[in-house]
Amino acid sequence: MFSLRLTTPLTASLRTYATAPSTLDTSLRTALKTAMKARDTFASTTIKSVLADLQNAGHLSSPPPPHKTLAKAITSRVEGAKLLSGNPALAEQYLKEAEILKAFAEPEPEGMDVESIEKLVREVMGEMGLTEIGKNMGRVVKAVMEKGEGKALGKQVSEVVKRLSSSA
């Protein structure tokens, strides 16, 4: 009688992703399921909004890392609470949302001490053959950040480089 033949392999119809879902995305989705099962509408709407932000950011030509999108969401809620100081109920809501999201944020790196950063800056300047920083500040900061292997915070490095360039 009739036979069913597949003209394309079955694997071709499976959904594929350009990038694998991040661990942040997975943990947010797990928390969303938990919040929905507990009927916690406040937490679930907060998590849904961040998941939507992550999905929208994924459609950009060069999407930012998921933890940066989360950090931006937290920052916008904290700043919104400061702006809404005249409306304490709404400001409190924003702060509660920020607290929920902070549970998913990566811990802030402590950074290096100022003396270590100064030492790295002087090493980099020696390697680059620079006696003064001047217009090469961006190159020096970038090289110090690479040499610091993620331990040095960009803000700290920038401040040290500015201070050293003004004293030289």
N, C-alpha and C positions, 0 to 999 in steps of 0.2 A: 504494500500500500504506500503510505506516505512515510518518508524517512526524513529525519531532521539532520541536516548537515550544516555545520558551522563553516561559513566562508572565511571568517576571520578568527584568529585564535582568541580564546576566552580572556586571556590576559590583556588584550588590547582594549577591552571595554572597561577595565578597572581604572579608577581615578588615580591619577598620578599628580604629585605636587612638585613644584619647581624646587622647593626646599622642604626639608623635613620639619614637622612642627617642633618648635623649641620647647625646652623643658618648662619655661615660663608659661607658654601657651597651655601645655598639658596640665600644669598645676592649677592654672586659673580655671580650666574646664572642669577639673576634678572638684575644686572648691565651689564652682557654680552648681554642679550637680548636688553637692552636699547642702548648699544653701537653699536650693529649690526643694529638696526633700524635706528640709526643716521648715519650709515655708517662710524663710527669712527674705522678704521682698527687698528690704533695704540693701542687704549684702548682695543679693542676686542682681539687682539693677546696677549696682556699682561695678560688679565684676563684668557684667554684660557690656557696660560702656567701655571698659578698658579692652575687652576682647574686640569690640567694634573698632576701637582706635588702632589696635594691632593689625586687624584685617585691612583697614583703610591704608595704613602705612605700608603694608605689604604690596599694595598696588602701585606704589611710587616707582620711578625708574631706578632709583638706588635707595631701597628701603633701609631705615635706620635699624640698629639692633633692637630686639624687643625690650631689653631692660632700659634702653633710653626712652622708648615710648612710654613705658611705665613710669619712669622718673619724671617725665614731662607731665603725665596725668596727675601725679602726686603734687608736683610743684604748682600746677594750675589750681588745684583744690586748696592748697595752703594759702596761695596768694589771693584766691577768691574769698577765702574766709577773712583775710585781713581787710580786703576791700569792703566786705559786708559787715563790718564791725557795728554799724548802726542797726542791723537786723540780727540779733544774737541767735535766734532760732535757726536761721539759714546758715549763719557762720558756723554754728555747732554741727549742722548737717555736713557741711563741707569738710570739717575737721574729722568727723567720724568716717567719712568716705576715705580721706587720706590715711587714717589709721588702718582701715581694712586693707588698703592697697600696699601699705608699708610692710605688711606681713609677707608679701611676695617679692619685695625689692631685695636686691643683692646688698650685702653689708658694704658700707662705705670703706674703702681702703684707708688705712691710717696715714699713709704717706711716709716720707722719709724726714729725718730731722734736717734743719736748715744747713748745718755744717756739711752733711753728706752731699746735699744738693750743690752747695758752693764748690765742693771738691770735684764733683762731676762736671760742673760748668767749666771750671778751670782746665780739667782734663780735655774736654771737648774743644775748648778754645785752642789748646796746645796742638791737638790733633788736626784742627782745621787751619792752623797757622795764623790765628787771629790775635792781634794785640788789643784791639778794642772791638766792641760788639757792633755798635752803629746800626747799619741797615741789615745786618745779618742776624738780627734777634730771632726771627722766625726759624731760621736754619739751626741756630744754637739750641733753642727750646726743643725743636723736633729731635735733634740728635741726643739731647739730655734725656728726653722721654724714652727714646729707644734704648739708650744705655742703662737707664734706670729700671728697665724691664717691667714697667707697670707699677712699680712701687712708689714712684714720685708722682704726686698730683700735679696736673698741668698748671693750676693756679699758683701753687707754691713755686714751681720752676720759673714761671713767668715773673713772679715778684722778685725772686733772687736774681734773675738775669737783668731785670730793670734796675735793681739796686746796684749791681756790679757795673752796669754800663754807665750809670750816672756818677759813680764814684771814680771811674777810670778816667 
